[in-house]
């Protein structure tokens, strides 16, 4: 650009933070939002977007090497500032002195930061080892859930209590709501497997009460349900204030027919590289819409947490997950290296959901929504498969469009999906902006398999 002075950036298109800028750039639409700038470490380690490309300047691409040696021209330095009257032997001065030594510089380099001198660049810690993770078992796997086109949708919840009772029909609890036994009629093998798991659980961890309720006692809840040929049992520990704020939750899933403990491979069709799919999308906000929803709905009682370190992936043998309504929910227990969450300064588990695409999983029905414009209204369309679309998507999306056009009201149509009595139900809600939130106007329901409007 020579001596040309760049224009002032229009205030209307300045994102509020680096994450906002990354989100805008990754949603590429060949407009003025197509290029931006950020911090190298942030883009490579803290807020990674697969579809954001770092640009070369004069043929030099940004890397730890080119930034450290100055061949990449757009670099800057950060400064450590302390009070001038800090004693010479203060810990603050000692920290700065150590940071400038080769040991300090190589320590920062091992954490993927750029050292002052390229001679101190060392390989970054790869982050593997958690729960036995390796580059191999976080990238290669093969599903065992049966041949493709086999769908498992049938199966009501036989643990559902009667309308006039709140107690779980499969669980026997004592007067203090502690586990006594589990009974699952007609499924003795699954019953025995769940009983063995529940009785083997460690003692409930000792918790300190929240500061604003010093006399509050932790709540322990046991839950059992059957759905889609599965028995799902859980023990949840948390605090009940307005809702149950979950500190820890343990889950096991058993196949009703034979009591087999379900692993991740059982939720994916034969031959599907399921762990590559999971690790590629689980913590990727640009592809995992369930993750974005979880971030937005922070009052759900389940903590998501902040990134603590680059995500190197879960091993294919990971068992710490639950299942609900076509979705896997992964638990990152306290002490994991990737996510850090707290409730009233107390460490708690993190939970991350991901939808199961119907072309990868016999339990999958829905991957994401794609928002389109229909008659001036924003309308959610179903996308059930990981890549492309299916004929069933096209049928139900056309039915949604026809219904929206007929209603002639609202500003947007929002879609959600639920599995009930062997059917995939697509719920459509008409909403309008009510000053910062969506106000419900009307709604209906479609059978996904037929595209017909139905009751629920």
KOLKEMI-456814 format. One record per residue (C-alpha): residue number from 1; residue in three letters; x, z, y. Coordinates in steps of 0.001 Angstrom, whole numbers. Each point is the difference from the previous one (the first is absolute). Example, Ala and Ser with C-alpha at 12.3 -4.5 7.8 and 13.67 -1.06 7.14 Angstrom:
# KOLKEMI-456814
+-------+--------+---------+---------+---------+
: filum : lummar :    east :      up :   north :
+-------+--------+---------+---------+---------+
:     1 :    ala :   12300 :    7800 :   -4500 :
:     2 :    ser :    1370 :    -660 :    3440 :
+-------+--------+---------+---------+---------+
This chain:
# KOLKEMI-456814
+-------+--------+---------+---------+---------+
: filum : lummar :    east :      up :   north :
+-------+--------+---------+---------+---------+
:     1 :    unk :       0 :       0 :       0 :
:     2 :    unk :    3057 :     215 :    2259 :
:     3 :    unk :    -855 :    1593 :    3348 :
:     4 :    unk :   -3741 :    -354 :    -486 :
:     5 :    unk :   -1794 :    3329 :     417 :
:     6 :    unk :   -2672 :     523 :   -2689 :
:     7 :    unk :   -3576 :     444 :    1148 :
:     8 :    unk :   -1630 :    3408 :      47 :
:     9 :    unk :   -1817 :     527 :   -3293 :
:    10 :    unk :   -3793 :    -104 :     551 :
:    11 :    unk :   -1303 :    3543 :    -330 :
:    12 :    unk :   -2975 :   -1215 :   -2045 :
:    13 :    unk :    2187 :   -1005 :   -2943 :
:    14 :    unk :    2433 :    2905 :     -59 :
:    15 :    unk :    -582 :    1965 :   -3240 :
:    16 :    unk :     -97 :    3760 :     416 :
:    17 :    unk :    2817 :     637 :   -2474 :
:    18 :    unk :    2414 :   -1595 :   -2439 :
:    19 :    unk :   -2513 :     235 :   -2846 :
:    20 :    unk :   -2599 :   -1809 :    2094 :
:    21 :    unk :    2485 :   -2749 :     829 :
:    22 :    unk :     910 :    -426 :   -3670 :
:    23 :    unk :   -3684 :    -189 :    -945 :
:    24 :    unk :    -668 :   -2690 :    2619 :
:    25 :    unk :    3019 :   -2090 :    -981 :
:    26 :    unk :    -780 :     218 :   -3725 :
:    27 :    unk :   -3522 :   -1313 :     630 :
:    28 :    unk :    1546 :   -3347 :     975 :
:    29 :    unk :   -2407 :   -2464 :    1636 :
:    30 :    unk :    2436 :   -2328 :    1834 :
:    31 :    unk :    -929 :    1470 :    3376 :
:    32 :    unk :    1826 :    2024 :    2650 :
:    33 :    unk :     -63 :    2848 :   -2542 :
:    34 :    unk :    2333 :   -1896 :   -2309 :
:    35 :    unk :    3283 :    1531 :    1221 :
:    36 :    unk :    1095 :    3458 :    1036 :
:    37 :    unk :    2884 :    2447 :    -280 :
:    38 :    unk :     595 :    3328 :   -1692 :
:    39 :    unk :    2772 :    2312 :   -1225 :
:    40 :    unk :    1970 :   -1304 :   -2990 :
:    41 :    unk :    -264 :    3220 :   -2039 :
:    42 :    unk :   -3720 :     267 :     726 :
:    43 :    unk :    -713 :   -3508 :   -1301 :
:    44 :    unk :    2213 :     375 :   -3086 :
:    45 :    unk :    -677 :    3565 :   -1095 :
:    46 :    unk :   -2859 :    1731 :    1800 :
:    47 :    unk :   -2762 :   -2573 :     491 :
:    48 :    unk :     748 :   -2905 :   -2284 :
:    49 :    unk :   -2176 :   -3112 :     198 :
:    50 :    unk :     630 :   -2673 :   -2603 :
:    51 :    unk :   -1188 :   -2774 :    2291 :
:    52 :    unk :    2130 :     902 :    3041 :
:    53 :    unk :    3241 :   -1979 :     308 :
:    54 :    unk :    2998 :    1094 :    2069 :
:    55 :    unk :    1323 :   -2899 :    2075 :
:    56 :    unk :    3590 :   -1087 :     345 :
:    57 :    unk :    1528 :    -265 :    3487 :
:    58 :    unk :    2507 :   -2841 :     435 :
:    59 :    unk :      54 :    -301 :   -3776 :
:    60 :    unk :     778 :    3693 :    -611 :
:    61 :    unk :   -2589 :    1949 :   -1969 :
:    62 :    unk :    -379 :    3751 :     611 :
:    63 :    unk :    1507 :    2224 :   -2680 :
:    64 :    unk :    1908 :    3269 :     -87 :
:    65 :    unk :    3241 :   -2015 :     -72 :
:    66 :    unk :    -799 :   -2367 :    2888 :
:    67 :    unk :   -1444 :    2776 :    2170 :
:    68 :    unk :    2987 :    2269 :    -609 :
:    69 :    unk :    2600 :   -2704 :     654 :
:    70 :    unk :   -1836 :   -1311 :    3092 :
:    71 :    unk :    -492 :   -3554 :   -1235 :
:    72 :    unk :   -3744 :     501 :     288 :
:    73 :    unk :    -363 :     225 :    3786 :
:    74 :    unk :   -3126 :    2093 :     492 :
:    75 :    unk :    1225 :    3499 :    -766 :
:    76 :    unk :     -88 :    3307 :    1788 :
:    77 :    unk :    1435 :    3480 :    -432 :
:    78 :    unk :   -1695 :    3370 :    -213 :
:    79 :    unk :    1457 :    3073 :    1605 :
:    80 :    unk :      62 :    3652 :   -1004 :
:    81 :    unk :    -630 :    2180 :    3055 :
:    82 :    unk :     668 :    3737 :     166 :
:    83 :    unk :     106 :    2532 :    2798 :
:    84 :    unk :    3284 :      14 :    1922 :
:    85 :    unk :     499 :    3746 :    -463 :
:    86 :    unk :    -232 :    -166 :   -3800 :
:    87 :    unk :    2931 :    2057 :   -1399 :
:    88 :    unk :    2829 :   -2010 :   -1473 :
:    89 :    unk :    -698 :    1426 :   -3449 :
:    90 :    unk :   -3798 :    -386 :     166 :
:    91 :    unk :   -1800 :   -1543 :   -2963 :
:    92 :    unk :   -1272 :   -2780 :    2283 :
:    93 :    unk :    3552 :   -1078 :     877 :
:    94 :    unk :    1101 :     385 :   -3619 :
:    95 :    unk :   -2834 :   -2276 :   -1136 :
:    96 :    unk :     963 :   -2713 :    2483 :
:    97 :    unk :    3658 :     261 :    -919 :
:    98 :    unk :    -835 :    -299 :   -3697 :
:    99 :    unk :   -2364 :   -2955 :     632 :
:   100 :    unk :    2913 :   -1922 :    1539 :
:   101 :    unk :    2343 :     617 :   -2938 :
:   102 :    unk :     311 :   -2540 :   -2798 :
:   103 :    unk :   -1909 :    2406 :   -2272 :
:   104 :    unk :   -2885 :     266 :    2449 :
:   105 :    unk :     -55 :   -3737 :     688 :
:   106 :    unk :     -12 :    -826 :   -3715 :
:   107 :    unk :   -2733 :    2590 :    -610 :
:   108 :    unk :   -2195 :   -1776 :    2558 :
:   109 :    unk :     933 :   -3369 :   -1484 :
:   110 :    unk :   -1026 :    1169 :   -3485 :
:   111 :    unk :   -3414 :     791 :    1508 :
:   112 :    unk :    -217 :   -3660 :    1189 :
:   113 :    unk :     893 :     651 :    3653 :
:   114 :    unk :    2611 :   -2128 :    1799 :
:   115 :    unk :    3349 :    1778 :     582 :
:   116 :    unk :    2050 :    -510 :    3160 :
:   117 :    unk :    2762 :   -1814 :   -1882 :
:   118 :    unk :    -655 :   -2476 :   -2843 :
:   119 :    unk :    2870 :    1574 :   -1946 :
:   120 :    unk :   -2326 :    2940 :    -685 :
:   121 :    unk :   -2774 :   -2090 :   -1545 :
:   122 :    unk :    -650 :    1235 :   -3534 :
:   123 :    unk :   -2721 :   -1000 :   -2485 :
:   124 :    unk :   -3303 :    1606 :     875 :
:   125 :    unk :   -1381 :    2552 :   -2417 :
:   126 :    unk :   -2334 :   -1984 :   -2235 :
:   127 :    unk :   -2545 :    2827 :    -247 :
:   128 :    unk :    -508 :    -394 :   -3751 :
:   129 :    unk :    -122 :    2904 :   -2426 :
:   130 :    unk :   -3274 :    1676 :    1010 :
:   131 :    unk :   -1983 :     668 :   -3177 :
:   132 :    unk :    2416 :   -2200 :   -1901 :
:   133 :    unk :    -407 :   -3058 :    2232 :
:   134 :    unk :    2475 :   -2867 :    -368 :
:   135 :    unk :     155 :   -3529 :    1437 :
:   136 :    unk :   -1261 :   -1191 :   -3388 :
:   137 :    unk :   -3006 :    2286 :    -572 :
:   138 :    unk :   -1173 :    -316 :    3608 :
:   139 :    unk :      -9 :   -3801 :    -169 :
:   140 :    unk :    -784 :   -1048 :   -3572 :
:   141 :    unk :   -2963 :     915 :   -2204 :
:   142 :    unk :   -2702 :   -1522 :   -2168 :
:   143 :    unk :   -3668 :     972 :     -33 :
:   144 :    unk :   -1730 :    1088 :   -3223 :
:   145 :    unk :   -3627 :      32 :    1155 :
:   146 :    unk :   -1192 :   -2929 :   -2092 :
:   147 :    unk :    -461 :   -3738 :     530 :
:   148 :    unk :   -1082 :   -1399 :    3344 :
:   149 :    unk :   -3716 :    -435 :     716 :
:   150 :    unk :    -713 :    3210 :   -1927 :
:   151 :    unk :   -1835 :    2190 :    2519 :
:   152 :    unk :    -699 :    3704 :    -519 :
:   153 :    unk :   -2894 :     920 :    2255 :
:   154 :    unk :   -2524 :    1733 :   -2260 :
:   155 :    unk :    -287 :    3749 :    -388 :
:   156 :    unk :   -2044 :    2627 :    1832 :
:   157 :    unk :    1235 :    3462 :     923 :
:   158 :    unk :   -1164 :    2251 :   -2837 :
:   159 :    unk :    1544 :    2958 :    1853 :
:   160 :    unk :   -2413 :    -461 :    2909 :
:   161 :    unk :   -2043 :    3218 :     359 :
:   162 :    unk :   -3820 :     -76 :     117 :
:   163 :    unk :   -1601 :    -336 :    3417 :
:   164 :    unk :    -816 :    3720 :     161 :
:   165 :    unk :    3477 :    1157 :   -1020 :
:   166 :    unk :    3385 :    -234 :    1723 :
:   167 :    unk :    2105 :     864 :   -3048 :
:   168 :    unk :    2008 :   -2678 :   -1791 :
:   169 :    unk :   -1729 :    -849 :   -3284 :
:   170 :    unk :    3295 :    -328 :   -1920 :
:   171 :    unk :    1899 :    3042 :    1306 :
:   172 :    unk :    -420 :    3638 :    -915 :
:   173 :    unk :    1322 :    2302 :    2729 :
:   174 :    unk :      23 :    3792 :     233 :
:   175 :    unk :   -1545 :    2071 :    2781 :
:   176 :    unk :    3085 :    -652 :    2126 :
:   177 :    unk :    -292 :   -3778 :    -553 :
:   178 :    unk :    3086 :     -28 :   -2222 :
:   179 :    unk :     241 :   -2402 :   -2914 :
:   180 :    unk :   -1335 :    1184 :   -3366 :
:   181 :    unk :    -757 :   -3186 :   -1959 :
:   182 :    unk :   -1001 :   -3645 :     207 :
:   183 :    unk :   -2718 :   -1633 :   -2120 :
:   184 :    unk :    -505 :   -3762 :     -85 :
:   185 :    unk :   -2806 :    -755 :   -2494 :
:   186 :    unk :     705 :   -2835 :   -2477 :
:   187 :    unk :    3608 :    -394 :    1180 :
:   188 :    unk :    1871 :    2700 :   -1897 :
:   189 :    unk :    3460 :   -1612 :     263 :
:   190 :    unk :    -174 :    -361 :    3774 :
:   191 :    unk :   -1424 :    3509 :     222 :
:   192 :    unk :    2892 :    1451 :   -2024 :
:   193 :    unk :    2615 :   -1888 :    2020 :
:   194 :    unk :   -1489 :    1177 :    3309 :
:   195 :    unk :    -249 :    3581 :   -1270 :
:   196 :    unk :    3659 :     -36 :    -994 :
:   197 :    unk :    1023 :   -1364 :    3404 :
:   198 :    unk :   -2098 :    2474 :    1992 :
:   199 :    unk :    1237 :    3021 :   -1958 :
:   200 :    unk :    3633 :   -1119 :     416 :
:   201 :    unk :    -124 :    -141 :    3806 :
:   202 :    unk :    2431 :    2346 :    1750 :
:   203 :    unk :   -1252 :    2920 :    2046 :
:   204 :    unk :   -1518 :    -808 :    3357 :
:   205 :    unk :    2778 :      65 :    2617 :
:   206 :    unk :     -10 :    2968 :    2355 :
:   207 :    unk :   -1062 :   -1072 :    3469 :
:   208 :    unk :     254 :    1624 :    3407 :
:   209 :    unk :   -3331 :     -19 :    1876 :
:   210 :    unk :    -364 :   -2037 :    3201 :
:   211 :    unk :     932 :    1890 :    3147 :
:   212 :    unk :   -3500 :    -360 :    1462 :
:   213 :    unk :   -1583 :    1529 :   -3175 :
:   214 :    unk :    2512 :    2615 :   -1218 :
:   215 :    unk :   -2451 :    1471 :   -2540 :
:   216 :    unk :    -999 :   -3337 :   -1512 :
:   217 :    unk :     537 :    -352 :   -3746 :
:   218 :    unk :     918 :   -3341 :   -1572 :
:   219 :    unk :   -2712 :   -1887 :   -1844 :
:   220 :    unk :     561 :   -1384 :   -3503 :
:   221 :    unk :   -2419 :   -2687 :   -1162 :
:   222 :    unk :    -264 :   -1622 :   -3422 :
:   223 :    unk :   -1692 :   -3364 :    -371 :
:   224 :    unk :    -873 :   -2273 :   -2925 :
:   225 :    unk :   -1792 :   -3332 :       6 :
:   226 :    unk :    -395 :   -3033 :   -2196 :
:   227 :    unk :     -38 :   -3553 :    1334 :
:   228 :    unk :     742 :   -3404 :   -1444 :
:   229 :    unk :     948 :    1410 :   -3395 :
:   230 :    unk :    2351 :    2603 :    1505 :
:   231 :    unk :      25 :    3791 :     190 :
:   232 :    unk :    1621 :    1159 :    3253 :
:   233 :    unk :     881 :    3699 :     375 :
:   234 :    unk :    1511 :    1672 :    3053 :
:   235 :    unk :    1120 :    3324 :    1378 :
:   236 :    unk :      48 :     204 :    3789 :
:   237 :    unk :    1467 :    2810 :    2106 :
:   238 :    unk :    -676 :     292 :    3710 :
:   239 :    unk :   -1660 :    1762 :    2887 :
:   240 :    unk :   -3686 :    -248 :     832 :
:   241 :    unk :    -582 :     154 :    3743 :
:   242 :    unk :   -2383 :   -2836 :     914 :
:   243 :    unk :     942 :   -2024 :   -3083 :
:   244 :    unk :    2410 :     554 :   -2870 :
:   245 :    unk :    3436 :    -729 :    1450 :
:   246 :    unk :    2021 :    -890 :   -3067 :
:   247 :    unk :    3413 :    1607 :    -467 :
:   248 :    unk :     552 :   -1204 :   -3548 :
:   249 :    unk :   -1965 :   -1994 :   -2576 :
:   250 :    unk :     877 :    -782 :   -3612 :
:   251 :    unk :   -1820 :   -2709 :   -1978 :
:   252 :    unk :     -46 :   -1332 :   -3534 :
:   253 :    unk :   -2004 :   -2986 :   -1243 :
:   254 :    unk :    -973 :    -471 :   -3651 :
:   255 :    unk :   -1672 :   -2887 :   -1804 :
:   256 :    unk :   -3352 :    1222 :   -1295 :
:   257 :    unk :     160 :   -1991 :   -3234 :
:   258 :    unk :    3195 :    1542 :   -1396 :
:   259 :    unk :    1347 :    2616 :    2443 :
:   260 :    unk :    3019 :   -2115 :    1005 :
:   261 :    unk :    1662 :    1227 :    3233 :
:   262 :    unk :    -212 :   -2951 :    2378 :
:   263 :    unk :    3223 :   -1187 :    1580 :
:   264 :    unk :     387 :   -2543 :    2747 :
:   265 :    unk :     499 :   -2832 :   -2493 :
:   266 :    unk :   -3483 :     623 :   -1446 :
:   267 :    unk :   -1578 :    -868 :    3355 :
:   268 :    unk :    1471 :   -3504 :      42 :
:   269 :    unk :    -499 :   -3073 :   -2159 :
:   270 :    unk :    2504 :    -809 :   -2727 :
:   271 :    unk :    3245 :   -1321 :    1437 :
:   272 :    unk :    -701 :     821 :    3664 :
:   273 :    unk :    3066 :    1369 :    1794 :
:   274 :    unk :   -2034 :    2887 :    1348 :
:   275 :    unk :    2820 :    2116 :    1416 :
:   276 :    unk :    1253 :   -2897 :    2118 :
:   277 :    unk :   -3523 :    -364 :    1413 :
:   278 :    unk :    -315 :    3744 :     651 :
:   279 :    unk :    3394 :     500 :    1614 :
:   280 :    unk :    -292 :   -3143 :    2101 :
:   281 :    unk :   -3365 :     945 :    1493 :
:   282 :    unk :    -570 :    3767 :    -316 :
:   283 :    unk :    1672 :    1073 :    3274 :
:   284 :    unk :    -245 :   -3392 :    1697 :
:   285 :    unk :   -2516 :     199 :    2839 :
:   286 :    unk :     -40 :   -3765 :     435 :
:   287 :    unk :   -1425 :    -567 :   -3515 :
:   288 :    unk :   -1560 :    3267 :   -1212 :
:   289 :    unk :   -3232 :     324 :    1965 :
:   290 :    unk :    -877 :    3239 :   -1836 :
:   291 :    unk :    3143 :    1566 :    1450 :
:   292 :    unk :   -1027 :   -1017 :    3521 :
:   293 :    unk :   -3467 :    1467 :    -559 :
:   294 :    unk :    1528 :    3253 :   -1269 :
:   295 :    unk :    2116 :     239 :    3164 :
:   296 :    unk :   -3041 :    -576 :    2199 :
:   297 :    unk :   -2173 :    2495 :   -1905 :
:   298 :    unk :    2312 :    2981 :     433 :
:   299 :    unk :   -2901 :    2456 :    -397 :
:   300 :    unk :    -532 :    -813 :   -3691 :
:   301 :    unk :    1611 :    3252 :   -1183 :
:   302 :    unk :    2866 :   -1898 :   -1666 :
:   303 :    unk :    3321 :    -214 :    1824 :
:   304 :    unk :    1906 :   -3259 :     206 :
:   305 :    unk :    3148 :    1281 :    1655 :
:   306 :    unk :    2841 :   -1561 :    1959 :
:   307 :    unk :    2760 :   -2195 :   -1365 :
:   308 :    unk :    2972 :    2168 :    -927 :
:   309 :    unk :    2266 :   -2683 :   -1477 :
:   310 :    unk :     -97 :   -3689 :    -968 :
:   311 :    unk :   -2339 :    -582 :   -2942 :
:   312 :    unk :    2008 :   -1204 :   -2994 :
:   313 :    unk :   -2993 :      24 :   -2331 :
:   314 :    unk :   -1639 :    2022 :   -2756 :
:   315 :    unk :    1059 :    -432 :   -3641 :
:   316 :    unk :   -2293 :   -1906 :   -2362 :
:   317 :    unk :    -587 :    3213 :   -1985 :
:   318 :    unk :   -1500 :    1851 :    3002 :
:   319 :    unk :   -2982 :    2147 :   -1079 :
:   320 :    unk :    -839 :    1800 :    3245 :
:   321 :    unk :   -3037 :   -2032 :    1048 :
:   322 :    unk :   -3775 :       7 :    -156 :
:   323 :    unk :   -2629 :   -2725 :    -172 :
:   324 :    unk :   -3290 :    -490 :    1794 :
:   325 :    unk :   -2235 :   -2978 :     614 :
:   326 :    unk :    2505 :   -2786 :    -596 :
:   327 :    unk :    2792 :    1832 :    1785 :
:   328 :    unk :    3134 :    1885 :   -1058 :
:   329 :    unk :     993 :    3036 :    2083 :
:   330 :    unk :    3654 :     998 :    -270 :
:   331 :    unk :    1107 :    3566 :     483 :
:   332 :    unk :    3383 :     597 :    1653 :
:   333 :    unk :     590 :    3704 :    -744 :
:   334 :    unk :    1699 :    2396 :    2380 :
:   335 :    unk :    3745 :    -617 :     -72 :
:   336 :    unk :    -171 :   -3743 :    -601 :
:   337 :    unk :    2573 :   -1970 :    2048 :
:   338 :    unk :   -2377 :   -2607 :    1449 :
:   339 :    unk :   -2928 :    1770 :    1717 :
:   340 :    unk :    -180 :    3362 :    1724 :
:   341 :    unk :   -3355 :    1625 :     803 :
:   342 :    unk :   -1006 :    3452 :    1191 :
:   343 :    unk :   -3084 :    2065 :     743 :
:   344 :    unk :     477 :    2799 :    2538 :
:   345 :    unk :    3787 :    -242 :    -480 :
:   346 :    unk :    -387 :     276 :   -3791 :
:   347 :    unk :    1258 :   -2899 :   -2141 :
:   348 :    unk :   -2782 :   -1810 :   -1867 :
:   349 :    unk :    -252 :   -2953 :   -2357 :
:   350 :    unk :    -398 :   -3530 :    1387 :
:   351 :    unk :   -2574 :   -2430 :   -1436 :
:   352 :    unk :      85 :   -3784 :     339 :
:   353 :    unk :   -2787 :   -2315 :   -1278 :
:   354 :    unk :     204 :   -3652 :   -1009 :
:   355 :    unk :   -2751 :   -2361 :   -1148 :
:   356 :    unk :     294 :   -1748 :   -3367 :
:   357 :    unk :    -385 :   -3795 :     300 :
:   358 :    unk :   -2426 :   -1403 :   -2555 :
:   359 :    unk :    2517 :   -2594 :   -1214 :
:   360 :    unk :    2550 :    2701 :    -883 :
:   361 :    unk :   -2096 :    2823 :   -1418 :
:   362 :    unk :   -2954 :     415 :   -2394 :
:   363 :    unk :   -1101 :    2838 :    2293 :
:   364 :    unk :     566 :   -1972 :    3218 :
:   365 :    unk :   -2841 :   -1416 :    2076 :
:   366 :    unk :    1282 :    -309 :    3545 :
:   367 :    unk :    3351 :    -542 :    1741 :
:   368 :    unk :    -745 :    -288 :    3720 :
:   369 :    unk :   -2405 :   -1231 :    2667 :
:   370 :    unk :     554 :   -3005 :    2203 :
:   371 :    unk :   -1785 :      94 :    3351 :
:   372 :    unk :   -1526 :   -3273 :    1164 :
:   373 :    unk :   -2318 :    -990 :    2841 :
:   374 :    unk :   -3579 :    -942 :    -879 :
:   375 :    unk :   -2258 :    -937 :    2899 :
:   376 :    unk :    2125 :    1971 :    2452 :
:   377 :    unk :      53 :    3090 :   -2240 :
:   378 :    unk :    2965 :    1477 :   -1870 :
:   379 :    unk :    -831 :       3 :   -3701 :
:   380 :    unk :    1982 :    1443 :   -2895 :
:   381 :    unk :     464 :   -2298 :   -2989 :
:   382 :    unk :     876 :    1165 :   -3504 :
:   383 :    unk :    3386 :    -994 :   -1446 :
:   384 :    unk :     172 :    1253 :   -3569 :
:   385 :    unk :    3255 :   -1628 :   -1146 :
:   386 :    unk :    3594 :     469 :    1125 :
:   387 :    unk :     566 :   -3658 :     847 :
:   388 :    unk :   -2640 :   -2535 :    1062 :
:   389 :    unk :   -3702 :     625 :    -621 :
:   390 :    unk :   -2413 :     -91 :   -2912 :
:   391 :    unk :   -3284 :   -1830 :    -466 :
:   392 :    unk :   -1811 :    3352 :     -70 :
:   393 :    unk :    1547 :     837 :    3393 :
:   394 :    unk :   -1355 :   -3235 :    1418 :
:   395 :    unk :   -3511 :     649 :   -1339 :
:   396 :    unk :    -318 :    3541 :    1326 :
:   397 :    unk :    1676 :    -845 :    3334 :
:   398 :    unk :   -2483 :   -2826 :     544 :
:   399 :    unk :   -2838 :    2426 :    -756 :
:   400 :    unk :    1429 :    2464 :    2539 :
:   401 :    unk :     237 :   -2734 :    2653 :
:   402 :    unk :   -3600 :   -1110 :    -610 :
:   403 :    unk :   -1300 :    3561 :     285 :
:   404 :    unk :    1984 :     661 :    3203 :
:   405 :    unk :   -1312 :   -3203 :    1605 :
:   406 :    unk :   -3575 :     980 :    -874 :
:   407 :    unk :     326 :    3500 :    1495 :
:   408 :    unk :    1146 :   -1243 :    3439 :
:   409 :    unk :    1188 :    3425 :    1108 :
:   410 :    unk :    3149 :    2111 :      99 :
:   411 :    unk :    3566 :    -847 :     939 :
:   412 :    unk :    1667 :     229 :   -3410 :
:   413 :    unk :    -783 :     119 :   -3709 :
:   414 :    unk :    2153 :    2443 :   -1969 :
:   415 :    unk :     391 :    -275 :   -3774 :
:   416 :    unk :     645 :    2725 :   -2594 :
:   417 :    unk :     -15 :    -158 :   -3798 :
:   418 :    unk :   -1237 :    2378 :   -2678 :
:   419 :    unk :    -276 :    -140 :   -3791 :
:   420 :    unk :   -3290 :    1400 :   -1319 :
:   421 :    unk :   -1562 :    -301 :   -3461 :
:   422 :    unk :    2193 :   -2915 :    -981 :
:   423 :    unk :    -677 :   -1930 :    3205 :
:   424 :    unk :    2285 :    -753 :    2925 :
:   425 :    unk :   -2053 :     642 :    3113 :
:   426 :    unk :    1030 :   -1418 :    3368 :
:   427 :    unk :   -1426 :    2012 :    2899 :
:   428 :    unk :    -344 :   -1714 :    3369 :
:   429 :    unk :    -574 :    2055 :    3159 :
:   430 :    unk :    -895 :   -1477 :    3368 :
:   431 :    unk :    1633 :    1996 :    2795 :
:   432 :    unk :     467 :    -163 :    3740 :
:   433 :    unk :    2499 :    1545 :    2392 :
:   434 :    unk :   -1283 :    3339 :    1281 :
:   435 :    unk :    2885 :     804 :    2320 :
:   436 :    unk :    2990 :     495 :   -2275 :
:   437 :    unk :   -1721 :      96 :   -3380 :
:   438 :    unk :   -2277 :   -2207 :   -2084 :
:   439 :    unk :   -3690 :     924 :      10 :
:   440 :    unk :   -1990 :    -990 :   -3117 :
:   441 :    unk :   -2991 :   -2312 :     560 :
:   442 :    unk :   -1058 :   -1351 :   -3369 :
:   443 :    unk :    1365 :    -674 :   -3455 :
:   444 :    unk :    -573 :   -1526 :   -3405 :
:   445 :    unk :    1633 :    -376 :   -3391 :
:   446 :    unk :     986 :   -2972 :   -2169 :
:   447 :    unk :     806 :    -280 :   -3685 :
:   448 :    unk :    3524 :   -1411 :     -21 :
:   449 :    unk :    -404 :   -1893 :   -3269 :
:   450 :    unk :   -3152 :   -1866 :    1092 :
:   451 :    unk :     179 :      98 :    3810 :
:   452 :    unk :   -3629 :    1165 :      82 :
:   453 :    unk :   -1311 :    2694 :    2285 :
:   454 :    unk :    -824 :    3071 :   -2052 :
:   455 :    unk :    -879 :    3684 :     166 :
:   456 :    unk :    2304 :    2854 :    -936 :
+-------+--------+---------+---------+---------+
